[in-house]
Amino acid sequence: MSGTSVDSQGATVVTWTLTQDGAQASGTVTTRAPDPLDGSCNACHRDKSGSFSGTIVGRVLAMDMRFAAGVDGDPTPLWSAIMTGSASSSAADSWSAPTQAPTRARESSSPEPSR
């Protein structure tokens, strides 16, 4: 599943690979800039991989996406991010969410990995 989001840094493509067990959803999430080679700050800072967890209640999915600092291959290894939000479903295979879910990012105390 994938979609796009927009915030003050610009657009990002978000891709989820999820499994569902009852009301629980979990899996991986990646974010990428629409044009990762355009040289912008957005192109670099959007290149993240993380974990996804969520709970489905009725037709609402509460989402929690976490991107750890210092992950191998991360071009911005000093920053972690947490994205939370909710999505609603009007059909079994369709979800929609606000384009500006609350997001927190912070500089981590983790050292930069050796290259």
N, C-alpha and C positions, 0 to 999 in steps of 0.2 A: 504494500500500500504506500502511496506517496502523495504529496501535496506541496503547496507552496505557502510561504508565510512572508510577511513584510514587517519590518520594524525600522527604527531610526538608522540602522546600518545598511538597509536595502533589502532586497529579496533573498530568500533562501529556499532551496528544495529540500524537503524533509522526507526521508524514506524509512518506513517501519517494516520489520519482519517480526510478526507476532504469532504466538500460540495462545489459545484460550482454553482454560480449564474451569468450567462453570462460570462464575462471575469474575474470575481473575484473568487478566491478559498480561503477558510478559514477552520480552524479546529484546531485539536490538533496534537502535535508531541511528541514522546518519544524517548529517546536514551538509549541504554543499551549496556553493554559490551557483546561480544559473550559468555564469561564464567563469569557471575557475582560472582561466588564463588571462583575464582582462587587466591584471596588475593592480586592482583596487584592494583596499583594506578588507572589503567584504569578501573578496575571492579567497583570501588567506584565512580570515577568522571564522569562516563558515565551515571549514574542513574539519569536522568533528565526528567522532563515533562514540556511542554511549549505550546505556541500558534504558529500557522502557518497562514500566509497570503501570497497571491500571486496574480499576474495578468498574464493572458494569452494573448499574442499577436501573432497571427498566430500559429506557432508551437513551440513557446518559452514561458516557464513559469518562471517569475521572482519570486524568493522565499525569504521570510523573516521569520526566526524562532527565537522566543525569549523565553529564559528560565530565569525566575525571580529568584532572590536570596531569601532565607528564606522560600521557599515553603515547606509545611508540608511533612515530609517523605524524604526530600532531604538530603543525607548524607554529602553534601558539601554546607551548607546553606549560606556561606558568598560570594559565587560566582554567578554572573549572566552571561549569555552568549547570544550573538546574532550571528546567522548564516545567511549569505545571499549568494545567488548564483542564477544560472539559470539552467534550464533543457530544453532539446529539445525533440520533439516528431517526430517519423517517422511513427507512427501509432496511431489510436485513443486510444489504451489502453496501450501504452508503452512510458515511459519517460526515458531519460538518462541524467546524470549530471556529471560534473567533480568530481573525488573522493576527491578533496581537495578544496572545496568551501571556500572562505574567511570567517574567523571566528574571532570574538572578544570576549574576556572574561575579566571580571573585578571584582575586589573585591567590594562588595556593602557596603554601610554604614548602611544597615539594620542590626539590632541586630539579633543574633541567636534566633530562637523561643524557648520557654520553652519546656522542655520535661517532 
